[in-house]
């Protein structure tokens, strides 16, 4: 508990000082205050023994405006939790506040700190670790020193000099019999004591201080005499030895007669967890026993909360052992005979004076097949399938066997043979052989022309025999058969011949172009015919052009040939073409490649030739007309022509001038001449005259 040394003001003074504090606070808010440092000190020391008076002083070093004394507020903390707050009067030494702890105990140990608030400003001090050593030794008292077994005593553990929450522990010798909390320095608890003895009771306590937990010394020992209750029962079995099934056994449970008449006393007879008899008024339990009654029996007596027990073992020998069911033979096919037997192996021959009666039953409907000497014979079939069990009886004792399942095996039925997936000529394929009915395991055999070529054993219900084969002609598919067998004494059952469609892969494809590549001209339709020699339909045909990755066209047909038409071909349709054929055999057969160039259309050729002939005809006709026009002009002119006559030759006998040399006249037409004129030319000793004129003036001749 915290106690302040400063005087407490009266209510009137408190009100006045409160008003003054508000006024000072307003003034300080304007002028301001500064808290420089806050210091916490502990006297006489930080570590003291229990019972020492402690003084905690919180001092503040602060600066204020001139002529103003603000209000101080102090708070103290222990283990960082606020304990108390105080306002200091101006008449006091406001720079410090003192708190005292009288008669310090371990509870006061911890980490201390203080806080100062001035004008809304606050500051905390340094921390001080205070340790108070030593704990009060507790004192244990009881209300009784002699009790009866099972009776409780009231035990009180005291440590009233300590403060705070204490955890008390009470022990009976080394065994802790109670642990609980108390915040008033003591705890009181009822302690039940058992067994006849002298109990040694002690107590101690724990206290938590900060992060540490301290334990006190142990109190003095308080002895309590516990008087034993003599209620331990006695248990006997008659007869105890030589007990055989069917004998009557008496189990007697009794207790000290001194307690027998107490109403609070109860007796119970148990075997394991089963209560055979409770609140026994008659202490004898009687039963005609069987072998299962062997074991340990417990007789217990309980008075108040005291319970005591005694034990005894009972062994019961079997009159006859549990019967067993045997089914032979263990593997039986439908139609075969089987035998069910029921027998007990062990007997108490000294007790059995009559035959054991056996009964055999099938399934859980408890239909008895008969009472006889433990033998039952039947023919296996669906009606005899089920769970068999039997019973053995001597007198009123009946024992049952465990159930034994029986199911007749079924001979394998004729297997079915089929293929899995497609059968492609020349490629491996799978043959499936399975019988609809038949007990496992089943041996399957693949036969080729009645010769065994492969084997498979089916041991699981979902297991099927799968064989791998290959054929090279379509007719070979019918040479396969399969056999099934699940009983060595029966012949294998053979399936029918395998029947399945055989896919012949496309082997070769051919591309034919109509018309022939040499005759392909613009505007024609070109037929690309793709055909195969052999292959099972449907056939997938695809046409390609070498410079195009994707097919031009594709078709699926049931024939061995197909065509793709290039309608109204032009020059850009020229190129190399090929085709591809494929069926379910998944082999792609590419054809030969055909290259053609689209020629010019015939009508275009005829048109060009006709145009050329027409042009030539027009040119020739024009030249001929011009030529005739020039001849006609020359014939009409007298001397305007360019013709000259040669002088007549000399007369024989007359005196003539010498003959002139021969003169040749050459007619020359020059396309660039403008005015015709005669140009004398020298050729040897002869003179040549050239007549040059334009084409518009006609042609000249030489004579």
C-alpha positions in Angstrom: 0.0 0.0 0.0 1.3 3.4 -1.0 1.4 6.2 1.8 2.3 9.8 1.0 4.2 11.9 3.5 2.8 15.2 2.4 -0.1 16.9 4.3 -3.5 16.6 2.7 -5.1 20.1 2.1 -8.7 20.8 3.3 -11.5 20.8 0.8 -11.5 24.7 0.7 -7.8 24.9 0.2 -8.0 22.2 -2.5 -10.6 24.2 -4.4 -8.6 27.4 -4.1 -5.4 25.7 -5.2 -7.2 24.0 -8.1 -8.4 27.4 -9.3 -4.9 28.7 -8.8 -3.4 25.8 -10.7 -5.7 26.5 -13.6 -4.7 30.1 -13.7 -1.1 29.3 -13.4 -1.5 26.7 -16.2 -3.0 29.4 -18.5 -0.1 31.8 -17.6 2.5 29.0 -18.2 0.9 28.1 -21.4 1.7 31.7 -22.5 5.1 31.9 -20.8 6.1 28.2 -21.1 7.9 25.7 -18.9 10.7 23.2 -19.6 11.2 19.9 -17.8 15.0 19.2 -17.9 15.3 16.0 -15.9 13.3 13.7 -13.6 15.1 11.5 -11.1 13.8 8.6 -9.0 15.8 7.5 -5.9 15.2 4.6 -3.4 16.3 4.7 0.3 17.8 3.1 2.3 18.9 0.8 -0.6 17.6 -0.9 -3.7 17.9 -4.3 -2.1 16.6 -4.7 1.5 15.3 -7.4 3.7 11.7 -7.9 4.3 10.2 -5.7 7.0 12.4 -2.7 6.0 10.7 0.8 5.4 11.4 2.0 1.9 11.3 5.6 0.7 10.9 6.5 -3.0 11.7 10.2 -4.0 10.8 11.6 -7.4 12.6 14.9 -8.1 12.0 17.2 -11.1 14.4 19.7 -12.5 12.4 22.3 -14.5 12.6 25.9 -15.7 9.7 28.4 -15.8 8.9 31.9 -16.9 9.9 34.6 -14.4 7.4 35.2 -11.5 5.3 32.1 -12.4 5.0 28.9 -10.3 3.0 26.2 -12.2 1.4 23.1 -10.7 3.3 19.8 -10.6 1.6 16.4 -10.9 3.5 13.2 -10.0 2.7 9.6 -10.8 4.5 6.4 -9.6 4.7 3.2 -11.5 5.6 -0.4 -10.5 6.4 -2.9 -13.2 5.4 -0.2 -15.7 1.8 0.0 -14.3 0.6 3.2 -12.7 0.1 2.9 -9.0 -0.9 6.3 -7.6 -1.1 10.0 -8.7 -0.6 13.1 -6.4 -1.0 16.9 -6.8 1.6 18.9 -4.9 0.7 22.2 -3.3 2.7 25.4 -4.2 3.5 25.9 -0.5 5.3 22.5 -0.6 8.5 21.7 -2.2 7.0 21.2 -5.6 10.2 20.0 -7.1 10.0 16.6 -5.3 7.4 14.0 -4.2 8.0 11.3 -1.6 6.2 8.0 -1.1 6.9 5.5 1.6 6.5 1.7 1.7 6.3 0.5 5.3 7.3 -3.0 6.3 8.2 -3.9 2.7 7.6 -7.5 1.7 8.7 -9.5 -1.3 5.5 -8.4 -3.0 7.0 -4.9 -3.3 9.9 -6.1 -5.3 9.9 -4.9 -8.9 10.8 -2.1 -11.3 9.8 1.4 -10.2 9.5 4.6 -12.2 7.9 8.0 -11.8 6.4 10.7 -14.1 6.1 14.4 -13.7 3.5 16.5 -15.6 3.8 20.4 -15.8 1.6 22.5 -18.0 0.6 19.6 -20.1 4.3 18.5 -20.6 5.3 15.2 -19.1 8.6 13.3 -18.6 9.4 10.0 -17.0 12.3 9.3 -14.7 14.9 6.6 -14.7 13.9 3.1 -13.5 15.0 1.6 -10.2 15.0 -2.2 -9.5 13.9 -2.8 -5.9 14.5 -6.2 -4.4 13.0 -7.2 -1.0 14.6 -10.5 0.1 13.2 -13.0 2.5 9.8 -14.6 2.8 7.7 -15.3 5.9 7.7 -19.0 6.9 4.1 -20.1 6.7 2.3 -21.8 9.5 0.0 -24.9 9.0 -2.8 -25.8 11.3 -5.5 -28.5 11.2 -8.8 -28.9 13.0 -8.2 -32.6 13.9 -5.1 -34.7 14.6 -6.9 -38.0 14.6 -9.3 -39.0 11.8 -10.9 -42.2 10.4 -9.7 -43.4 7.0 -11.4 -41.5 4.3 -12.3 -38.6 6.7 -11.2 -35.0 5.8 -9.4 -32.5 7.9 -9.5 -28.8 7.5 -6.0 -27.5 6.9 -5.1 -23.8 7.1 -1.8 -22.3 5.7 -1.0 -18.8 6.9 1.5 -16.1 5.7 -0.4 -13.0 6.6 2.6 -10.7 6.7 3.0 -11.1 3.0 1.1 -8.9 0.5 -0.2 -9.6 -2.9 -1.4 -12.8 -4.5 0.0 -16.0 -3.1 -0.1 -19.5 -4.4 -0.3 -22.0 -1.6 0.7 -25.7 -1.8 -0.2 -28.4 0.8 1.6 -31.7 0.8 1.0 -35.1 2.4 4.6 -36.3 2.7 6.0 -35.8 -0.8 2.6 -35.9 -2.5 1.0 -32.6 -3.2 -2.7 -32.8 -2.2 -3.7 -29.2 -2.8 -2.6 -26.1 -4.7 -4.6 -22.8 -4.8 -4.4 -19.0 -4.8 -5.1 -16.7 -1.9 -4.9 -12.9 -1.7 -5.5 -12.5 2.1 -2.3 -14.1 3.3 -3.9 -17.5 4.1 -5.8 -20.4 2.5 -8.1 -23.1 4.1 -8.8 -26.4 2.4 -10.4 -29.8 3.3 -7.9 -32.7 2.9 -9.1 -36.3 2.7 -6.8 -38.9 4.1 -6.6 -42.5 3.2 -5.0 -45.7 4.5 -4.2 -46.4 8.1 -1.1 -44.4 8.9 0.2 -41.1 10.4 0.0 -38.4 7.7 2.7 -35.7 7.6 1.2 -32.4 6.4 3.2 -29.4 5.4 2.6 -26.2 3.4 4.5 -23.5 1.5 3.6 -20.7 -0.9 4.9 -18.9 -4.1 4.8 -15.3 -5.0 5.5 -13.6 -8.4 7.7 -10.5 -8.3 8.3 -8.9 -11.7 9.9 -11.6 -13.9 10.8 -13.8 -10.9 8.8 -16.3 -8.8 9.9 -16.8 -5.2 9.1 -19.8 -3.0 8.9 -19.7 0.7 10.3 -22.0 3.3 8.3 -25.1 4.2 6.1 -24.9 7.3 6.5 -27.1 10.2 5.2 -30.7 9.9 1.7 -31.4 11.3 1.0 -35.1 12.1 -2.5 -36.5 11.7 -3.2 -40.1 12.7 -5.4 -41.9 10.2 -7.3 -44.9 11.6 -7.8 -47.6 9.1 -11.3 -48.9 8.2 -11.2 -52.7 8.2 -13.6 -53.1 5.3 -11.4 -55.1 3.0 -13.7 -57.9 1.8 -12.8 -61.6 1.4 -13.8 -63.6 -1.7 -14.0 -67.3 -2.2 -15.1 -69.7 -5.0 -16.6 -73.1 -4.6 -15.5 -75.3 -6.1 -12.2 -73.6 -6.8 -10.5 -76.4 -8.8 -11.6 -79.0 -11.2 -14.4 -76.8 -12.6 -15.7 -78.0 -15.9 -18.3 -76.4 -18.1 -21.8 -77.0 -16.8 -20.7 -77.1 -13.2 -22.5 -74.8 -10.7 -20.1 -72.3 -9.1 -20.7 -70.1 -6.0 -18.7 -66.9 -5.5 -19.0 -65.6 -2.0 -18.1 -62.0 -1.0 -18.0 -60.9 2.7 -16.8 -58.1 4.9 -16.0 -57.5 8.6 -19.2 -58.1 10.5 -18.6 -54.9 12.4 -19.4 -52.8 9.3 -21.9 -55.2 7.7 -24.9 -53.5 9.1 -23.9 -50.0 8.1 -26.2 -48.6 5.5 -23.4 -46.6 3.9 -21.5 -49.8 3.1 -21.9 -51.4 -0.3 -20.5 -54.6 -1.8 -20.0 -55.3 -5.5 -18.9 -58.3 -7.5 -17.2 -57.6 -10.9 -15.4 -59.4 -13.7 -13.3 -57.0 -15.7 -15.6 -54.0 -16.4 -18.8 -56.0 -16.0 -20.7 -55.7 -12.7 -22.1 -59.1 -11.9 -23.9 -58.1 -8.7 -24.3 -54.8 -6.9 -25.5 -53.8 -3.4 -25.3 -57.4 -2.4 -27.6 -58.3 0.4 -26.9 -61.9 -0.2 -23.1 -62.2 -0.5 -23.2 -65.3 -2.7 -23.3 -65.2 -6.6 -24.2 -68.6 -8.2 -23.9 -69.6 -11.9 -23.6 -72.7 -14.2 -20.3 -71.7 -15.8 -18.9 -72.1 -19.2 -15.3 -71.8 -20.4 -15.8 -68.1 -21.1 -16.4 -67.5 -17.3 -12.7 -68.2 -16.6 -10.8 -65.1 -15.4 -10.3 -62.8 -12.4 -13.2 -61.8 -10.2 -13.2 -58.7 -8.0 -15.1 -58.2 -4.7 -15.1 -54.6 -3.5 -16.5 -52.8 -0.4 -17.1 -49.1 -0.3 -17.9 -46.9 2.8 -18.2 -43.2 2.1 -15.3 -42.4 -0.1 -13.1 -45.4 1.0 -13.0 -48.4 -1.4 -11.2 -51.7 -0.8 -11.2 -54.8 -3.0 -10.1 -58.4 -3.1 -9.5 -60.6 -6.1 -9.7 -64.3 -7.0 -9.2 -66.4 -10.2 -11.5 -69.0 -11.6 -10.5 -71.5 -14.3 -13.2 -73.4 -16.1 -12.2 -76.3 -18.4 -14.1 -76.9 -21.6 -16.5 -79.8 -21.7 -15.8 -79.9 -25.4 -14.0 -77.5 -27.7 -15.6 -75.1 -30.1 -16.5 -77.0 -33.3 -14.9 -76.3 -36.6 -16.4 -76.5 -40.1 -14.4 -78.1 -42.9 -15.4 -78.1 -46.6 -13.6 -80.6 -48.9 -12.5 -80.5 -51.6 -11.6 -76.8 -51.2 -12.0 -76.2 -55.0 -15.2 -77.6 -56.3 -16.8 -76.9 -59.8 -20.5 -76.9 -60.4 -21.8 -80.5 -60.7 -19.1 -82.0 -58.5 -19.7 -83.4 -55.1 -18.4 -81.8 -51.9 -18.5 -82.7 -48.2 -19.1 -80.4 -45.1 -18.0 -81.8 -41.7 -18.3 -80.4 -38.2 -16.3 -81.7 -35.2 -15.0 -80.7 -31.8 -11.4 -81.7 -31.2 -11.2 -81.7 -27.4 -13.5 -83.4 -24.9 -13.7 -83.8 -21.1 -14.0 -87.5 -21.4 -14.7 -88.0 -17.7 -17.8 -85.9 -17.9 -19.2 -86.7 -21.4 -21.5 -89.7 -21.1 -23.5 -89.1 -24.3 -22.8 -88.4 -27.9 -22.2 -84.8 -29.1 -25.1 -83.6 -31.3 -23.9 -81.6 -34.4 -26.1 -79.4 -36.6 -24.9 -77.8 -39.9 -26.5 -74.7 -41.2 -26.2 -72.7 -44.4 -26.3 -68.9 -44.5 -27.7 -66.7 -41.7 -31.3 -67.9 -42.1 -30.5 -70.7 -39.6 -32.0 -73.3 -41.9 -30.7 -76.6 -40.4 -29.5 -79.1 -43.0 -29.9 -81.8 -40.4 -28.7 -83.2 -37.1 -26.3 -86.1 -37.6 -22.8 -87.1 -36.8 -21.3 -83.9 -38.4 -21.2 -84.9 -42.1 -23.1 -83.3 -45.0 -22.7 -84.2 -48.7 -24.1 -82.3 -51.6 -23.6 -81.5 -55.3 -22.1 -78.1 -55.9 -24.2 -75.5 -57.6 -25.7 -72.1 -57.2 -28.2 -73.5 -54.6 -25.4 -74.8 -52.4 -23.4 -71.6 -52.4 -23.3 -69.7 -49.1 -21.8 -69.5 -45.6 -21.7 -72.7 -43.6 -21.5 -73.0 -39.8 -22.3 -75.7 -37.3 -23.2 -76.2 -33.6 -22.2 -78.9 -31.1 -24.4 -79.7 -28.1 -24.0 -81.7 -25.0 -26.9 -81.4 -22.6 -27.8 -77.7 -22.3 -24.3 -76.5 -23.5 -24.3 -75.4 -27.1 -21.2 -74.1 -28.9 -21.1 -72.5 -32.4 -18.3 -72.6 -35.0 -17.2 -69.7 -37.1 -18.7 -69.3 -40.6 -17.0 -70.8 -43.6 -17.8 -69.4 -47.1 -18.4 -71.8 -50.0 -18.9 -71.0 -53.6 -18.8 -73.6 -56.4 -16.5 -72.8 -59.2 -17.9 -72.2 -62.7 -16.4 -73.9 -65.7 -15.2 -71.4 -68.3 -17.5 -70.6 -71.1 -16.6 -70.5 -74.8 -14.4 -67.4 -75.2 -15.0 -64.6 -77.6 -12.2 -63.5 -79.8 -12.0 -60.0 -81.2 -9.5 -57.3 -82.1 -8.6 -54.1 -80.2 -8.4 -51.1 -82.6 -7.7 -51.5 -86.3 -6.0 -54.3 -88.1 -3.6 -52.9 -90.6 -1.9 -55.3 -93.0 1.8 -55.6 -92.1 1.4 -53.9 -88.8 1.2 -55.4 -85.3 -2.3 -55.5 -83.8 -3.9 -56.8 -80.6 -6.3 -59.7 -80.2 -8.6 -59.9 -77.2 -9.7 -63.2 -75.8 -12.3 -63.3 -72.9 -14.8 -65.7 -71.5 -18.0 -64.2 -70.1 -18.3 -66.9 -67.4 -15.7 -68.9 -65.5 -14.0 -69.0 -62.1 -10.5 -67.7 -61.9 -7.8 -68.4 -62.7 -8.4 -68.9 -66.4 -5.7 -70.0 -68.9 -6.0 -68.4 -72.3 -4.2 -69.7 -75.4 -3.9 -68.0 -78.8 -4.0 -70.4 -81.7 -2.7 -70.0 -85.3 -4.1 -72.7 -87.6 -4.9 -74.7 -84.5 -1.3 -74.5 -83.2 -0.7 -72.8 -79.8 1.4 -69.7 -80.3 0.9 -67.7 -77.0 -0.5 -68.0 -73.5 -1.9 -65.7 -70.8 -3.3 -66.3 -67.3 -6.2 -64.2 -66.0 -6.2 -64.0 -62.1 -8.3 -60.8 -61.6 -12.0 -60.3 -62.4 -11.2 -57.3 -64.7 -8.2 -59.0 -66.3 -8.4 -59.8 -70.0 -6.1 -61.8 -72.2 -4.5 -59.6 -74.9 -2.2 -61.0 -77.6 -0.1 -59.2 -80.2 -0.1 -60.5 -83.8 0.7 -59.5 -87.4 -0.6 -60.6 -90.8 0.6 -60.1 -94.3 -2.5 -61.0 -96.3 -6.2 -60.3 -95.6 -7.1 -64.0 -95.5 -4.7 -64.7 -92.7 -7.0 -63.0 -90.2 -9.3 -66.0 -90.1 -6.5 -68.3 -89.0 -6.6 -67.0 -85.4 -8.6 -68.7 -82.6 -8.2 -68.8 -78.9 -8.9 -71.3 -76.1 -9.8 -71.0 -72.5 -9.4 -73.5 -69.6 -9.9 -73.2 -65.8 -10.0 -76.9 -64.8 -7.3 -79.4 -65.5 -9.7 -82.2 -65.8 -11.7 -80.5 -68.6 -10.7 -79.8 -72.1 -10.0 -76.2 -73.3 -12.9 -74.5 -74.9 -12.0 -73.0 -78.3 -13.5 -69.8 -79.7 -14.7 -69.3 -83.3 -12.2 -68.1 -86.0 -11.3 -64.5 -85.7 -13.2 -62.2 -88.0 -12.3 -58.6 -88.5 -11.9 -56.0 -91.2 -8.3 -55.8 -92.5 -7.1 -52.4 -93.6 -4.7 -52.6 -96.6 -2.5 -49.5 -96.5 -2.3 -47.2 -99.5 0.9 -48.4 -101.2 1.4 -46.0 -104.2 -0.5 -43.1 -105.7 -0.3 -41.7 -109.2 -1.2 -38.2 -110.6 -2.5 -37.8 -114.1 -3.2 -34.4 -115.7 -5.9 -34.0 -118.4 -5.3 -32.6 -120.9 -1.6 -33.4 -121.3 0.8 -30.8 -120.0 1.7 -29.8 -123.6 -1.9 -29.1 -124.5 -2.8 -26.9 -121.5 -3.8 -23.5 -122.6 -5.4 -20.5 -121.0 -9.1 -20.8 -120.2 -9.1 -24.6 -120.2 -10.2 -26.7 -117.2 -7.3 -28.9 -116.0 -8.2 -32.2 -114.2 -5.7 -33.5 -111.7 -6.6 -37.2 -111.3 -5.1 -39.0 -108.3 -5.4 -42.8 -108.2 -4.1 -45.7 -106.2 -3.4 -49.3 -107.1 -4.4 -50.8 -103.7 -5.9 -49.6 -100.4 -8.9 -50.1 -98.2 -11.4 -47.3 -98.4 -12.3 -44.8 -97.3 -9.4 -43.0 -98.9 -8.4 -39.4 -98.2 -7.0 -37.7 -101.3 -5.1 -34.4 -101.1 -3.7 -32.3 -103.9 -0.7 -30.0 -103.5 1.3 -27.4 -105.4 5.0 -27.6 -104.7 5.3 -23.9 -103.7 2.2 -24.0 -101.4 2.5 -25.8 -98.1 -1.2 -26.4 -97.4 -3.2 -28.7 -99.7 -5.2 -27.2 -102.5 -8.1 -29.5 -101.9 -8.9 -32.7 -100.1 -11.7 -35.4 -100.4 -12.6 -38.6 -98.6 -14.1 -41.2 -100.9 -14.7 -44.9 -101.1 -13.2 -45.3 -104.5 -9.6 -45.7 -105.6 -9.4 -42.5 -107.5 -10.5 -38.9 -107.3 -9.9 -35.7 -109.2 -9.5 -32.1 -108.5 -10.4 -29.5 -111.2 -8.4 -26.3 -111.9 -11.1 -24.3 -113.7 -10.2 -21.7 -116.3 -6.5 -21.9 -115.8 -4.2 -18.9 -116.4 -0.5 -18.3 -116.5 -0.3 -18.1 -112.7 -1.6 -21.7 -112.5 1.6 -22.9 -114.0 3.7 -25.0 -111.7 4.5 -28.5 -110.2 1.6 -30.5 -108.8 1.4 -33.8 -106.9 -1.2 -35.6 -104.7 -1.3 -37.7 -101.5 -3.5 -40.7 -100.6 -4.1 -42.0 -97.1 -6.5 -44.4 -95.3 -6.8 -45.8 -91.8 -3.5 -47.6 -92.3 -2.0 -44.1 -91.6 0.6 -44.5 -94.3 0.9 -41.4 -96.6 1.5 -42.3 -100.2 2.8 -39.4 -102.3 2.4 -39.4 -106.1 4.7 -38.5 -108.9 5.1 -34.7 -109.6 3.8 -33.2 -112.8 4.9 -29.9 -114.1 3.1 -27.9 -116.7 3.0 -24.4 -118.2 -0.2 -22.8 -119.2 0.1 -21.9 -122.9 -1.4 -19.0 -124.7 -5.0 -19.6 -126.0 -5.3 -20.7 -129.6 -7.7 -17.9 -130.5 -5.1 -15.4 -129.2 -2.5 -17.1 -131.5 -4.8 -17.0 -134.5 -5.6 -13.4 -133.8 -1.9 -12.4 -133.6 -1.2 -14.3 -136.9 -4.2 -12.7 -138.6 -3.1 -9.3 -137.5 0.4 -9.9 -138.7 -0.9 -11.1 -142.1 -3.2 -8.2 -142.4 -0.4 -5.7 -141.7 1.9 -7.4 -144.3 -1.0 -7.4 -146.8 -1.7 -3.7 -146.2 2.0 -2.8 -146.6 2.4 -4.8 -149.9 -0.8 -3.4 -151.3 0.3 0.1 -150.4 3.7 -0.3 -152.1 2.1 -1.9 -155.2 -0.3 1.0 -155.6 2.5 3.5 -155.3 4.6 1.7 -157.8 1.8 1.7 -160.4 1.1 5.3 -159.8 4.8 6.2 -160.6 4.9 4.2 -163.9 1.8 5.8 -165.1 3.3 9.3 -164.5 6.4 8.5 -166.4 4.5 7.1 -169.4 2.6 10.3 -169.8 5.5 12.8 -169.7 7.4 13.6 -173.1 10.8 14.9 -172.0 10.2 15.3 -168.5 11.5 11.8 -168.0 15.0 10.9 -167.2 15.4 8.6 -170.2 18.3 9.3 -172.9 18.9 7.8 -176.3 22.1 6.4 -177.4 23.4 8.1 -180.7 23.1 5.9 -183.8 26.2 3.9 -184.8 28.5 5.0 -187.8 27.7 4.1 -191.4 30.1 1.7 -193.1 32.2 3.5 -195.6 31.5 6.9 -194.3 33.9 8.9 -192.4 32.7 8.8 -188.9 34.0 10.0 -185.5 35.4 7.3 -183.3 32.9 5.3 -181.3 32.3 6.6 -177.8 33.0 4.3 -175.0 30.0 2.5 -173.5 28.0 4.5 -171.0 26.0 2.7 -168.2 23.0 4.3 -166.6 22.2 3.4 -163.1 19.0 4.2 -161.4 19.6 5.1 -157.8 16.8 6.0 -155.3 18.0 7.8 -152.2 15.5 8.3 -149.5 17.0 11.6 -148.4 17.3 13.2 -151.9 15.2 16.2 -152.5 15.9 17.3 -156.1 16.8 14.7 -158.7 19.9 15.3 -160.8 22.4 13.4 -162.7 25.6 12.7 -160.9 28.5 11.6 -163.1 30.5 8.8 -161.6 33.7 7.3 -162.7 33.9 3.5 -163.0 37.0 2.5 -164.7 37.1 4.1 -168.0 33.4 4.3 -168.2 31.2 7.1 -167.0 28.2 6.3 -164.9 25.2 8.5 -164.4 23.0 8.2 -161.3 19.6 9.5 -161.1 18.5 10.2 -157.6 15.0 11.0 -156.7 12.7 10.7 -153.7 10.3 7.8 -153.3 7.5 10.1 -154.1 8.9 10.7 -157.6 8.8 7.1 -158.6 11.5 4.7 -159.8 14.2 5.3 -162.5 15.5 2.7 -165.0 18.9 2.1 -166.6 19.2 1.3 -170.3 
